[in-house]
Amino acid sequence: MEDSVKKIQVEGGDKEILYSKTIKAGKRIYYLDVKKNLKDDLFLAVTESKKVQPKNGTQVSFEKHKIFLYKEDFDKFMDGMNDVISYIKRCRAGEKPEEPASDEDRQEDDSDEIKLNIEF
């Protein structure tokens, strides 16, 4: 289930959330937040949140991991994501995995490509 929310909120005083998308995936929830820093630069904050229940039955907590992705890195990041997702799909299909290609040798496979259009 996916939810999109447009919100304006101040988090930590310096990062305003302009747009947020929540992706619920099993025991994990992913948050994709577009934020603006004090210099008015936009960036993407990706947060993974996972419920953790200790074995001794104490209070449930949430483990969070964050990465920040800046607009100058979007293309390289998406190229890498497309490459590894394509690799995983080939492995699932029973194909023999090949060695990763260098950036110069890499050829685009449009059938498995994920496209992300972000305009600023």
C-alpha distances in whole Angstrom, upper triangle without the diagonal:
4,7,10,13,17,19,22,23,26,25,28,30,30,26,25,21,21,17,14,11,8,6,6,7,10,12,12,10,11,12,14,17,20,23,26,29,32,34,31,30,26,24,21,20,17,16,15,15,16,17,21,23,27,29,31,29,29,26,23,22,20,20,20,20,21,22,23,24,26,27,30,28,25,26,28,24,23,26,25,21,22,25,24,21,23,25,23,22,26,26,24,26,29,30,33,31,33,34,33,34,36,35,38,37,34,33,30,28,26,24,22,22,19,20,19,21,22,25,27
4,7,10,13,16,19,20,23,22,25,27,27,23,22,18,17,14,11,7,6,5,6,9,12,14,12,10,10,10,11,13,16,19,23,26,29,30,28,26,22,21,17,17,15,15,14,15,16,18,22,24,28,30,33,31,30,27,24,23,20,20,19,19,19,20,21,21,23,23,27,25,22,24,25,22,20,24,24,20,21,24,23,20,23,25,23,23,26,27,25,27,30,31,33,32,33,34,32,33,35,33,36,36,32,31,28,27,25,23,21,20,17,18,17,18,19,22,24
4,6,10,12,16,17,20,20,23,25,25,21,19,15,15,11,8,6,5,7,9,12,15,16,14,11,11,10,11,12,14,17,21,24,27,28,26,25,21,20,17,16,15,15,15,15,17,19,23,25,29,32,34,31,31,27,24,23,20,21,19,20,19,20,20,21,23,23,26,25,22,25,26,23,22,25,25,22,23,27,26,23,26,28,26,26,30,30,29,30,34,35,37,35,36,37,34,36,37,35,38,38,34,34,30,29,27,26,24,23,19,19,17,19,18,21,22
4,7,10,13,15,18,18,22,23,22,19,16,13,11,8,6,4,6,9,12,15,18,19,17,13,12,10,9,10,12,15,18,21,24,25,22,21,18,17,15,15,14,15,16,17,20,21,25,28,31,34,36,34,33,30,26,25,22,22,20,20,19,19,19,19,21,20,24,23,20,23,25,22,21,24,25,22,23,26,26,24,26,29,27,27,31,32,30,32,35,36,38,36,37,37,35,36,36,34,37,37,34,33,30,29,27,26,24,22,19,18,16,16,15,18,19
4,6,10,12,15,16,19,20,20,17,14,10,9,6,5,6,8,11,14,17,20,21,18,15,13,11,10,10,11,13,16,19,22,24,20,20,17,17,15,15,15,15,17,17,20,22,26,28,32,35,36,34,33,29,26,24,21,22,20,21,19,20,19,19,21,21,25,24,22,24,27,24,23,27,27,24,26,29,29,27,29,32,30,30,34,35,34,36,39,39,41,39,40,40,37,38,38,36,39,40,36,36,33,32,30,30,27,26,22,21,18,18,17,18,19
4,7,10,13,15,18,18,18,15,12,8,6,5,6,8,11,15,17,21,24,24,21,18,16,13,11,10,10,11,14,17,20,21,18,18,15,15,14,15,16,17,19,20,23,25,28,31,34,38,39,37,35,32,29,27,24,25,22,22,20,20,19,19,20,19,23,23,21,24,26,24,23,27,28,25,27,30,30,28,31,34,33,33,36,37,36,38,41,41,43,41,41,41,38,39,39,36,39,40,37,36,33,33,31,31,29,27,23,21,18,17,15,16,16
4,6,10,12,15,15,15,12,9,6,6,6,7,10,12,16,19,22,25,25,22,18,17,13,12,10,10,10,12,15,17,19,16,17,15,15,14,14,16,16,19,19,23,24,28,30,33,37,38,36,34,30,28,25,23,24,21,21,19,20,19,19,20,20,24,24,22,26,28,25,25,29,29,27,29,32,32,30,33,36,34,35,38,39,38,40,43,44,45,42,43,43,40,41,40,38,41,42,39,39,36,36,33,34,32,29,26,24,21,20,18,18,18
4,7,10,13,12,12,10,6,5,5,8,10,13,15,19,21,25,27,27,24,20,19,15,14,11,10,9,10,13,14,17,14,15,13,15,15,15,17,18,21,21,24,26,29,32,34,38,39,37,35,31,29,26,24,24,22,22,20,20,18,19,19,20,24,24,23,26,28,26,26,30,31,29,31,34,34,32,35,38,37,37,41,42,41,43,46,46,47,44,45,44,41,42,41,39,41,43,40,40,37,38,36,36,34,32,28,26,23,22,19,19,17
4,6,10,9,10,8,6,5,8,10,11,14,16,19,21,25,27,26,23,20,18,15,14,11,11,10,11,12,14,17,15,16,14,15,15,14,16,16,19,19,23,24,27,29,32,36,36,34,32,28,26,24,21,22,19,20,18,19,18,19,20,21,24,25,24,27,29,27,27,31,31,29,32,34,34,33,36,38,37,38,41,42,41,43,46,46,48,45,45,44,41,42,41,39,42,44,41,41,39,39,37,38,35,33,29,28,24,24,21,21,20
4,6,6,7,6,5,7,10,12,13,17,18,21,23,26,28,27,24,21,19,16,16,12,12,9,10,10,11,15,13,15,14,15,15,14,17,16,20,20,23,25,27,29,32,35,36,34,32,28,26,23,21,22,19,19,17,18,17,19,19,21,24,24,24,28,29,27,28,31,31,30,32,35,34,34,37,39,38,39,42,43,42,45,47,47,48,45,46,44,41,42,41,39,42,44,41,42,39,40,39,39,37,34,31,29,26,25,22,22,20
4,5,7,6,6,8,11,13,13,16,17,20,22,24,26,25,22,19,17,14,14,11,12,10,11,10,12,15,15,15,14,14,14,12,14,14,17,17,20,22,24,26,28,32,33,31,29,25,23,20,18,18,15,16,14,16,14,17,18,20,23,23,23,27,28,25,27,30,29,28,31,33,32,32,35,37,36,37,40,40,40,43,45,45,46,43,43,42,39,40,39,37,41,42,40,41,38,39,38,39,36,33,30,29,25,26,22,23,21
4,6,7,9,11,14,16,16,19,20,23,24,27,29,27,24,21,20,17,17,14,15,12,12,11,11,15,15,16,16,16,16,14,16,15,18,18,21,23,24,27,28,32,33,31,29,25,24,21,19,19,16,17,15,16,15,18,19,21,24,24,24,28,29,26,28,31,31,29,33,35,34,34,37,38,37,39,42,42,42,45,47,47,47,44,44,43,40,41,40,38,41,43,41,42,40,41,40,41,38,35,32,31,28,28,25,25,23
4,6,8,11,14,17,17,21,22,25,27,29,32,30,27,24,22,19,19,15,15,12,11,9,9,13,13,15,15,16,17,15,18,18,21,22,25,26,28,31,32,36,36,35,32,29,28,24,22,22,20,20,18,19,17,19,19,22,24,25,25,29,30,28,29,33,32,31,34,37,36,36,39,40,40,41,44,45,44,47,49,49,50,46,47,45,42,43,42,39,43,45,42,43,41,42,41,42,39,37,33,32,29,28,25,25,23
4,6,10,13,15,17,20,21,25,27,29,31,30,27,24,22,18,17,14,13,9,8,6,6,9,10,11,12,13,14,13,17,17,21,22,25,27,29,32,33,37,38,37,34,31,29,26,23,23,20,19,16,17,14,16,16,18,20,21,22,26,27,25,27,30,30,29,32,34,33,34,37,38,38,39,42,43,43,45,48,47,48,44,44,43,39,40,38,36,39,41,39,40,38,40,39,40,37,34,31,30,26,26,22,22,19
4,6,9,12,13,16,18,21,23,26,28,27,24,21,18,15,14,10,9,6,5,5,7,10,9,10,9,10,11,10,14,14,18,19,23,25,27,30,32,36,37,35,33,30,28,24,22,21,18,17,14,14,12,14,13,16,18,19,19,23,24,22,24,27,27,26,29,31,30,30,34,35,34,36,39,40,40,42,44,44,45,41,41,40,37,37,36,34,37,39,36,37,35,36,35,36,34,31,28,26,23,22,19,19,17
4,6,9,11,15,17,20,23,25,28,27,24,21,18,15,13,10,8,5,5,7,9,11,9,11,9,10,11,11,14,15,19,20,24,26,28,31,33,37,38,36,34,31,28,25,23,22,19,19,16,16,14,15,15,16,19,20,20,23,25,23,24,28,28,26,29,32,31,31,34,36,35,36,39,40,40,42,45,45,45,42,43,41,38,39,38,35,38,40,37,38,36,36,35,36,33,31,27,25,22,21,18,18,16
4,6,7,11,13,16,19,22,25,24,21,18,15,11,10,6,6,4,7,9,12,14,12,12,10,10,10,9,12,13,16,17,21,23,26,29,32,35,37,35,33,29,27,24,21,21,18,17,15,15,13,14,14,16,19,19,18,22,24,21,22,26,26,24,26,29,29,28,31,33,32,33,37,37,37,39,42,42,43,40,40,39,36,37,36,34,37,38,35,36,33,34,32,33,30,28,24,23,19,19,16,16,15
4,7,11,14,17,20,23,26,26,23,19,17,13,11,7,6,6,7,11,13,15,11,12,9,10,10,11,14,15,19,20,24,26,29,32,35,38,40,38,36,32,30,27,24,24,21,20,17,17,15,15,15,15,19,19,18,21,23,21,21,25,26,24,26,29,29,28,31,33,33,33,37,38,37,39,42,42,43,40,41,40,36,37,36,33,36,38,35,35,32,33,31,32,29,27,23,21,18,17,13,14,12
4,7,10,14,17,20,23,23,20,16,14,10,8,6,5,7,10,14,17,18,14,14,11,11,10,11,12,14,17,18,22,24,27,30,33,37,38,36,35,31,28,26,23,23,19,19,16,16,15,15,15,15,19,19,17,20,22,20,20,23,24,22,24,27,27,25,28,31,30,30,34,35,34,36,39,39,40,37,38,38,34,35,35,32,35,36,33,33,30,30,28,29,27,24,20,19,15,15,12,13,13
4,7,10,13,16,19,19,16,13,10,7,6,4,6,9,12,15,19,20,17,16,13,12,10,9,10,11,13,15,18,20,24,27,30,33,35,33,31,28,25,22,19,19,16,16,14,15,14,14,16,16,20,19,17,20,22,19,19,23,23,20,22,25,25,23,26,29,27,28,31,32,31,33,36,37,38,35,36,36,33,34,34,32,35,36,32,32,29,29,27,28,25,23,19,18,15,15,14,15,16
4,7,10,13,16,17,14,10,8,6,5,7,9,12,16,19,22,23,20,19,15,14,11,11,10,11,12,13,16,19,22,25,29,32,34,32,31,28,24,22,19,19,16,16,15,15,15,15,17,17,21,20,17,20,22,19,18,21,21,18,20,23,23,21,24,26,25,25,28,29,28,30,33,34,35,33,34,34,31,32,33,31,34,34,31,31,28,27,25,25,22,21,17,16,14,15,14,16,18
4,6,10,13,13,11,7,6,5,6,9,12,15,18,21,24,26,23,22,18,16,13,12,10,10,10,11,13,15,19,22,25,28,30,28,27,24,21,19,16,16,14,15,14,15,16,17,19,20,24,22,19,22,23,20,19,23,22,19,21,24,23,21,24,26,24,24,28,28,27,29,32,33,35,32,34,34,31,33,33,32,35,36,32,32,29,28,26,26,23,22,18,18,16,18,17,20,21
4,6,10,11,8,6,5,6,8,11,14,17,21,24,27,28,26,24,21,18,15,14,11,10,10,10,12,15,18,21,24,27,30,28,27,25,21,19,16,16,14,15,15,16,17,18,20,21,24,22,20,22,23,19,18,21,21,17,19,22,20,18,21,23,21,21,25,25,23,26,28,30,31,29,31,31,29,31,32,30,34,34,30,30,27,26,24,23,20,20,16,17,16,18,18,21,23
4,6,8,6,5,6,9,11,14,18,20,24,26,30,31,29,28,24,22,18,16,13,12,10,10,10,12,16,18,22,24,27,25,25,22,18,17,14,15,14,15,16,18,20,21,24,25,28,25,23,25,26,22,21,24,23,19,21,24,22,19,22,24,21,21,25,25,23,26,28,30,32,30,32,32,30,33,34,33,36,36,32,32,29,28,27,25,22,22,19,20,19,22,22,25,27
4,6,5,6,8,11,13,17,20,23,26,28,32,33,32,30,26,23,19,18,14,13,10,10,10,12,15,18,21,23,26,24,25,23,19,18,15,15,15,15,16,18,20,21,24,26,28,25,23,25,25,21,20,23,22,18,20,22,19,17,20,21,18,18,22,22,20,22,25,27,28,26,29,30,28,30,32,31,35,34,31,31,28,26,25,24,20,21,18,20,20,23,23,27,29
4,5,8,10,14,17,20,23,26,29,31,35,36,35,33,29,26,23,21,17,15,12,11,10,11,13,15,19,20,23,21,22,21,17,16,14,15,15,16,18,20,23,24,28,29,31,29,27,28,28,24,24,26,24,21,22,24,21,19,22,23,19,20,23,22,20,23,25,27,29,27,30,31,30,32,34,34,37,36,33,33,31,29,28,26,23,24,22,24,24,27,27,31,32
4,7,10,13,17,20,23,25,29,30,34,36,34,32,29,26,22,20,16,14,10,9,6,7,10,12,15,17,20,18,19,17,13,13,11,11,12,14,17,19,22,24,27,29,32,29,27,29,29,25,25,27,25,22,24,26,23,21,24,24,21,22,26,24,22,25,27,29,31,29,31,32,31,33,35,35,38,38,34,35,33,31,31,29,26,26,24,26,25,28,28,32,33
4,7,10,13,16,20,22,25,27,30,32,31,29,25,22,19,16,13,10,7,6,5,7,10,13,16,19,22,20,20,18,14,13,10,10,10,11,13,16,18,20,24,26,28,25,24,26,26,22,22,24,22,19,21,23,20,19,22,23,20,21,25,24,22,25,27,29,30,28,30,30,29,31,32,32,36,35,32,33,30,29,29,27,24,24,21,23,22,25,25,28,29
4,7,10,13,16,18,22,24,27,29,27,26,22,20,16,14,11,8,6,5,7,9,13,16,19,22,24,22,22,19,15,14,10,11,10,11,12,14,17,18,22,23,26,24,22,24,24,21,21,24,22,19,21,23,21,19,23,24,21,22,26,25,24,27,29,31,32,30,32,32,30,32,33,32,35,35,32,32,30,29,28,27,24,23,20,22,20,23,22,25,26
4,7,10,13,15,19,21,25,26,24,22,19,16,12,10,7,6,5,6,9,12,15,19,22,24,27,25,25,22,18,16,12,12,10,10,10,11,13,15,18,19,22,20,18,21,21,17,17,20,19,16,18,21,19,17,21,22,20,21,25,25,24,26,29,30,31,28,30,30,27,29,30,29,32,33,29,30,27,26,26,25,22,21,17,18,17,19,19,22,23
4,6,10,12,16,18,21,23,21,19,16,13,10,8,6,5,7,8,11,14,17,21,24,27,29,27,26,23,20,17,14,13,10,10,9,11,12,13,16,17,21,19,17,20,21,17,17,21,20,17,20,22,21,20,23,25,23,24,27,28,27,29,32,33,34,31,32,32,29,31,31,29,33,34,30,31,28,28,27,26,23,22,18,18,16,18,17,19,20
4,7,10,13,16,19,20,18,16,13,10,7,6,5,7,9,11,15,18,21,24,27,30,33,31,30,27,24,21,17,16,13,12,10,10,10,10,13,14,17,16,14,17,18,15,15,18,18,15,18,21,20,19,22,24,23,24,27,27,27,29,32,32,33,30,31,31,28,29,29,27,30,31,28,28,26,26,24,24,22,20,16,16,13,14,13,16,16
4,6,10,12,16,17,15,14,10,8,6,5,6,8,11,13,17,20,23,26,29,32,34,32,31,28,25,22,18,18,14,13,11,11,10,10,12,13,17,16,14,18,19,16,17,20,20,18,21,23,23,22,25,27,26,27,30,31,31,33,36,36,37,34,34,34,30,31,31,29,32,33,30,31,28,28,27,27,25,22,19,18,14,15,13,15,15
4,7,10,14,14,12,10,7,6,5,6,9,11,15,17,21,24,26,30,32,36,38,36,34,31,28,25,22,21,17,16,13,12,10,10,10,11,14,14,13,16,18,16,16,20,20,19,21,24,24,23,26,28,28,29,32,33,32,35,37,37,38,35,35,34,31,31,31,28,31,33,30,30,28,28,27,28,25,22,19,17,14,13,10,12,11
4,7,10,11,9,8,6,6,6,7,11,13,16,18,22,25,27,30,33,36,38,36,34,31,29,25,22,21,18,17,13,12,10,10,10,11,15,15,15,18,20,18,19,22,23,21,24,27,26,26,29,31,30,32,35,36,36,38,40,40,41,37,38,36,33,34,33,30,33,35,32,33,30,31,30,31,29,26,22,21,17,16,13,14,12
4,7,8,5,5,5,7,9,10,14,16,20,21,25,28,30,34,36,39,41,39,37,34,32,28,25,24,21,19,16,15,12,12,11,12,15,16,16,19,21,20,21,24,25,24,26,29,29,29,32,34,33,35,38,38,39,41,43,43,43,40,40,39,35,35,34,31,34,36,34,34,32,33,32,33,31,28,25,23,19,18,14,14,12
4,5,5,6,7,8,11,11,15,17,21,22,26,29,31,34,36,39,41,40,37,34,32,28,26,24,21,19,16,15,12,13,11,13,15,17,17,21,22,21,22,25,26,25,28,30,30,31,33,35,35,36,39,40,40,43,45,44,45,41,41,39,36,36,34,32,34,37,35,36,34,35,34,36,33,30,27,25,22,21,17,17,14
4,5,7,10,12,15,15,19,20,24,26,29,32,33,37,38,42,43,42,39,36,34,31,28,27,24,23,19,18,15,16,14,16,18,20,20,24,25,24,26,29,29,29,32,34,34,34,37,39,39,40,43,44,44,46,49,48,48,45,44,42,39,39,37,34,37,40,38,39,37,39,38,39,37,34,31,29,25,24,20,20,16
4,6,9,11,15,16,20,22,26,28,31,34,36,39,41,44,46,45,42,39,37,34,31,30,26,24,21,19,16,16,13,14,15,18,19,22,23,23,25,27,28,28,31,33,33,34,36,38,38,40,42,43,44,46,48,47,48,44,43,41,38,38,35,33,35,38,36,37,35,37,36,38,36,33,30,28,24,23,19,18,14
4,6,10,13,15,19,21,25,27,30,33,35,39,41,44,46,44,42,39,37,33,30,29,26,24,20,19,15,15,12,13,15,17,18,21,22,22,23,26,27,27,29,31,32,32,35,37,37,38,41,42,43,44,47,46,46,43,43,41,37,37,35,32,35,37,35,36,34,35,34,36,34,31,28,25,22,20,16,15,11
4,7,10,13,16,19,23,25,29,32,34,37,39,43,44,43,41,38,36,32,29,28,24,22,18,16,12,12,9,9,11,13,14,17,19,18,20,22,23,23,26,28,29,29,31,33,34,35,37,39,39,41,43,43,43,39,39,37,33,33,31,28,31,33,31,32,30,32,31,33,31,27,25,22,19,17,14,13,9
4,7,10,13,16,20,22,26,29,31,35,37,41,42,41,39,36,34,30,27,25,22,20,16,14,11,10,7,7,10,12,12,15,17,16,17,20,21,21,23,25,26,26,29,31,31,32,35,36,36,38,41,40,40,37,37,35,32,31,30,27,30,32,30,30,28,29,28,30,28,24,21,19,16,14,11,10,8
4,7,10,13,17,19,23,26,28,32,34,37,39,38,37,34,31,27,24,22,19,16,13,10,7,6,5,6,9,10,10,13,15,13,14,18,18,18,20,22,23,23,26,27,27,29,31,32,33,35,37,37,37,34,33,32,28,29,27,25,28,30,27,28,26,27,26,28,25,22,19,18,14,14,10,11,10
4,6,10,13,16,20,23,25,29,31,34,37,35,34,31,28,25,21,20,16,14,10,8,6,5,6,8,11,10,9,13,14,12,13,16,16,15,18,20,20,20,23,25,24,26,29,30,30,32,34,34,34,31,31,30,27,27,27,24,27,29,26,27,25,25,24,26,23,20,17,16,12,13,10,12,12
4,6,10,13,16,20,22,25,28,31,33,32,30,27,24,21,18,16,12,10,7,6,5,6,9,11,14,13,12,16,16,13,15,18,17,16,19,21,20,20,24,25,24,26,29,29,29,32,34,34,35,31,32,31,27,28,28,26,29,31,28,29,27,27,27,27,24,22,19,18,15,16,14,16,16
4,7,10,13,17,19,23,25,28,31,30,28,26,22,19,15,14,10,8,6,5,6,8,11,13,16,14,13,16,16,13,14,17,16,14,17,19,18,18,21,22,21,23,26,26,26,29,31,31,32,29,29,28,25,27,27,25,29,30,27,27,25,25,25,25,22,20,17,17,15,17,15,18,18
4,6,10,13,16,19,21,25,27,26,24,22,19,15,12,10,7,6,4,7,9,11,15,17,20,17,16,20,19,16,17,20,19,16,20,22,20,19,23,24,22,24,27,27,27,30,32,32,33,30,31,30,27,29,29,28,32,32,29,30,28,28,28,28,24,23,20,20,18,20,19,21,22
4,7,10,13,16,19,22,24,23,22,20,16,13,10,8,6,5,7,9,12,14,18,20,22,20,19,21,21,17,18,21,19,16,20,21,19,18,22,23,20,22,26,25,24,27,29,30,31,28,29,29,27,29,29,28,32,33,30,31,28,28,28,27,24,23,20,21,19,22,21,24,25
4,7,9,13,16,19,21,20,19,16,13,10,6,6,5,7,9,12,15,17,21,23,26,23,22,25,25,21,22,25,23,20,23,25,22,21,25,26,23,25,28,27,26,30,31,33,33,31,32,32,30,32,33,32,36,36,33,34,32,31,31,30,27,26,23,24,23,25,24,27,28
4,6,10,13,16,18,17,16,14,11,8,5,5,7,9,12,15,18,21,24,27,29,26,25,28,27,23,24,27,24,22,24,26,23,22,26,26,23,25,28,27,25,29,30,32,33,30,32,32,30,33,34,34,37,37,34,35,33,32,32,31,28,27,25,27,25,28,27,30,31
4,7,10,13,15,13,13,11,7,6,5,6,9,12,15,19,22,24,28,30,33,30,29,32,31,27,28,30,28,25,28,29,26,25,29,29,26,28,31,29,28,31,33,35,35,33,36,35,34,37,38,37,41,41,38,39,37,36,36,34,31,31,28,30,29,31,31,34,34
4,6,9,12,11,10,9,6,5,6,7,10,13,17,20,23,26,30,32,34,32,31,34,33,29,30,32,30,27,30,31,28,27,31,30,27,29,32,30,29,33,34,36,36,34,36,36,35,38,39,39,42,42,39,41,39,38,38,37,33,33,31,33,32,34,33,36,37
4,7,8,7,7,7,5,6,8,10,14,17,20,24,27,30,33,36,38,36,35,37,36,33,33,36,33,31,33,34,31,30,34,33,30,32,35,33,31,35,36,38,38,37,39,39,38,41,42,42,46,46,43,44,42,41,41,40,36,37,34,36,35,38,37,40,41
4,5,6,6,7,7,8,11,12,15,18,22,25,29,32,35,38,40,37,37,39,38,34,36,38,35,33,36,36,33,32,36,35,32,34,37,34,33,37,37,40,40,38,40,40,39,42,43,43,47,47,44,46,44,43,44,42,39,39,37,39,38,40,40,43,43
4,5,8,10,10,12,14,15,19,21,25,28,32,35,38,41,43,40,40,42,41,37,38,40,37,35,37,38,34,34,37,36,33,35,37,35,33,37,37,40,40,38,41,40,40,43,45,45,49,48,46,47,46,45,45,44,40,41,39,41,40,43,43,46,46
4,6,9,11,13,16,17,21,24,27,31,34,37,40,43,45,43,42,45,43,40,41,43,40,38,41,41,38,37,41,39,36,39,41,38,37,41,41,44,44,42,44,44,43,47,48,48,52,52,49,51,50,48,49,47,44,44,42,44,43,46,45,48,48
4,7,8,11,14,16,20,23,27,30,33,36,40,43,45,42,42,44,43,40,40,43,40,38,40,41,38,37,40,40,36,38,41,39,37,41,41,44,44,42,45,45,44,47,48,49,52,52,50,51,49,48,48,47,43,43,41,43,42,45,44,47,47
4,7,9,13,15,18,22,25,29,32,35,38,41,43,41,41,43,42,39,40,42,40,37,40,41,38,37,41,40,37,39,42,40,39,42,43,45,46,44,46,45,44,47,48,48,52,52,50,51,49,48,48,47,43,44,41,43,41,44,43,45,45
4,6,10,13,16,20,23,26,29,32,36,39,41,39,38,41,40,37,38,41,38,36,39,40,37,36,40,39,36,38,41,39,38,41,43,45,45,43,45,45,43,46,47,47,51,51,48,49,48,47,46,45,42,42,39,40,39,41,40,42,42
4,7,10,13,17,20,24,26,29,33,36,38,36,35,38,37,33,34,37,35,32,35,36,33,32,36,36,33,35,38,36,34,38,39,41,42,40,42,42,40,43,44,44,48,48,45,46,44,43,43,41,38,38,35,37,35,38,36,39,39
4,7,10,13,16,20,23,26,29,32,34,32,32,35,34,30,32,34,32,30,33,34,31,30,34,34,31,33,36,35,33,37,38,40,41,38,40,40,38,41,41,41,45,45,42,43,42,41,41,40,36,36,33,34,33,35,34,36,36
4,6,10,13,17,19,22,26,29,31,29,28,31,30,27,28,31,28,26,29,30,28,27,31,31,28,30,33,32,31,34,36,37,38,35,37,37,35,37,38,37,41,42,39,40,38,37,37,36,33,32,29,31,29,31,30,33,33
4,7,10,14,17,20,24,27,29,26,26,29,28,24,25,28,26,23,27,28,25,25,28,28,26,28,31,30,29,33,34,35,35,33,34,34,32,34,35,34,38,39,36,37,36,35,35,35,31,30,28,29,27,30,29,31,32
4,7,10,13,16,20,23,25,23,22,25,25,21,22,25,23,21,24,26,23,23,27,27,25,27,30,29,29,32,33,34,35,32,33,32,30,32,32,32,36,36,34,35,33,33,33,33,29,28,25,26,24,27,25,28,28
4,7,10,13,17,20,22,19,19,22,21,18,19,22,20,18,22,23,20,21,24,24,23,25,28,27,27,30,32,32,32,29,30,29,27,29,29,28,32,33,30,32,30,30,30,30,27,26,23,24,22,24,23,26,26
4,7,10,13,16,18,16,16,19,19,15,17,20,18,17,20,22,20,20,24,24,23,25,28,28,28,31,33,33,33,30,30,29,26,28,28,27,30,31,29,30,29,29,29,29,26,24,21,22,20,22,20,23,22
4,7,10,13,15,12,13,16,15,12,14,17,15,14,18,19,18,19,22,23,22,24,27,27,27,30,32,32,32,28,28,27,24,25,25,23,27,28,26,27,26,27,27,27,24,22,19,20,17,19,18,20,20
4,7,10,12,10,11,14,14,11,14,17,16,15,18,20,19,20,23,24,24,26,29,29,30,32,34,33,34,30,30,28,25,26,25,23,27,28,26,27,26,27,27,28,25,22,19,19,16,18,15,17,17
4,7,8,7,7,11,11,8,11,14,13,13,16,18,18,18,21,22,23,25,27,28,28,31,33,32,32,28,28,27,23,24,22,20,24,25,23,24,22,24,24,25,22,19,17,16,13,14,12,14,14
4,6,6,7,10,11,10,12,15,15,15,18,20,20,21,23,25,26,27,29,30,31,33,35,34,34,31,30,29,25,25,23,21,23,26,23,25,23,25,24,26,24,21,18,17,14,14,11,13,12
4,5,5,8,10,10,11,14,15,15,17,19,20,21,23,25,26,27,29,31,32,33,36,34,35,31,30,29,25,25,23,20,22,25,22,23,21,23,23,25,23,19,17,15,12,11,9,9,9
4,6,8,8,10,12,13,14,16,17,19,20,22,23,25,26,28,29,31,32,34,36,34,34,30,29,27,24,23,21,18,20,23,21,22,21,23,23,25,23,20,18,16,14,13,11,12,11
4,6,5,6,9,10,11,12,14,15,17,18,20,21,23,24,26,27,29,30,32,31,30,27,26,24,20,20,18,15,18,20,18,20,18,21,21,23,21,17,16,15,13,13,12,13,14
4,6,5,6,9,10,10,12,14,15,16,18,20,21,22,24,26,27,28,30,29,29,26,25,24,20,20,19,16,19,20,18,19,17,18,18,20,18,14,12,11,9,10,9,11,12
4,5,5,6,9,10,10,12,14,15,16,18,20,21,22,24,26,27,29,27,27,24,23,22,18,17,16,13,15,17,14,15,13,15,15,18,16,12,11,10,9,10,10,12,14
4,6,5,6,9,10,11,13,14,15,17,19,20,21,23,25,26,28,26,26,22,21,19,15,15,13,10,13,15,13,14,13,16,16,19,16,13,13,12,12,13,14,16,17
4,5,5,6,9,10,11,12,14,15,17,18,20,21,23,24,26,25,25,21,21,19,16,16,15,13,16,17,15,16,14,16,16,18,15,13,11,11,11,13,13,16,17
4,5,5,6,8,10,10,12,14,15,16,18,20,21,22,24,23,24,20,20,19,16,16,16,13,16,17,14,14,12,13,13,15,12,9,8,8,8,10,11,15,17
4,6,5,6,9,10,11,12,14,15,17,19,20,21,23,21,21,18,17,16,13,12,12,10,13,13,10,11,9,11,12,14,11,9,9,10,10,13,14,17,19
4,5,5,6,9,10,11,12,14,15,17,19,20,22,20,20,16,16,14,11,11,11,10,13,14,11,12,11,13,14,15,13,11,11,12,13,16,17,20,22
4,5,5,6,8,10,11,12,14,15,17,18,20,19,20,16,16,16,13,14,15,13,17,17,13,14,12,12,13,14,11,9,8,10,11,14,16,19,21
4,6,5,6,9,10,11,12,14,15,16,19,17,18,15,15,15,12,13,14,13,16,15,11,11,9,9,9,10,7,6,6,9,11,14,16,20,22
4,6,5,6,9,10,11,13,14,15,17,15,15,12,12,12,9,9,11,10,13,12,9,10,9,9,11,12,9,8,10,12,14,18,19,23,25
4,5,5,6,9,10,11,12,14,16,14,14,11,12,11,9,11,13,13,16,15,12,13,12,12,14,14,10,11,11,14,16,19,21,24,27
4,5,5,6,9,10,11,12,14,14,15,12,13,14,12,14,16,16,19,18,14,14,13,11,12,11,8,9,9,13,14,18,20,24,26
4,5,5,6,9,10,11,13,11,13,10,11,13,11,12,15,15,17,16,12,12,10,8,10,9,6,8,10,13,16,19,22,25,28
4,5,5,6,9,10,11,9,10,7,8,10,9,11,14,15,17,15,12,13,12,11,13,13,10,11,13,17,19,23,25,28,31
4,5,5,6,9,10,10,11,9,11,13,12,15,17,18,21,19,16,16,15,13,15,14,11,13,14,17,19,23,25,29,31
4,5,5,6,9,9,11,10,12,15,14,16,19,20,22,20,17,16,15,12,13,11,8,11,13,17,19,23,25,29,32
4,5,5,7,5,8,7,9,12,13,15,18,19,21,18,16,15,14,12,14,12,10,13,15,19,22,25,28,31,34
4,5,5,6,7,6,9,12,13,16,19,21,23,20,18,18,18,15,18,16,13,16,18,22,24,28,30,33,36
4,5,7,10,10,13,16,16,19,22,24,26,23,21,20,19,17,18,15,13,16,18,22,24,28,30,34,36
4,6,9,10,13,16,17,19,23,24,26,23,20,20,19,16,17,14,13,16,18,22,25,28,31,35,38
4,6,9,12,15,17,19,23,25,26,23,21,21,20,18,20,17,16,19,21,25,28,31,34,37,40
4,6,9,12,14,16,20,22,23,20,18,18,18,15,18,16,15,18,21,24,27,30,33,36,39
4,6,10,12,14,18,21,22,19,17,17,18,17,20,18,17,20,22,26,28,32,34,37,40
4,7,9,11,15,17,19,16,15,15,16,15,18,17,15,18,20,23,26,29,31,35,37
4,6,8,12,15,16,13,12,13,15,14,18,18,16,18,20,23,26,29,31,34,37
4,6,9,12,14,11,11,13,15,16,19,20,18,19,21,24,26,29,31,34,36
4,7,9,11,10,9,11,13,14,17,18,16,16,18,21,23,25,27,30,32
4,6,8,6,5,9,11,13,16,18,16,16,18,20,22,25,27,29,31
4,5,5,6,10,12,15,18,20,19,18,20,21,22,25,26,28,30
4,6,5,9,11,14,16,19,18,16,18,18,20,22,23,25,26
4,6,9,11,15,17,20,19,18,20,21,22,24,25,27,28
4,6,10,13,16,18,18,17,20,21,23,25,26,28,30
4,7,9,12,15,14,13,16,17,19,21,23,26,28
4,6,9,12,12,11,15,16,18,20,23,25,28
4,6,9,9,8,11,12,15,17,20,22,25
4,6,6,6,10,12,15,18,21,24,27
4,6,5,8,10,13,15,19,21,25
4,6,9,11,15,17,21,24,27
4,7,10,13,16,19,22,26
4,6,10,13,16,19,22
4,7,10,13,16,19
4,6,10,13,16
4,6,10,13
4,6,10
4,7
4
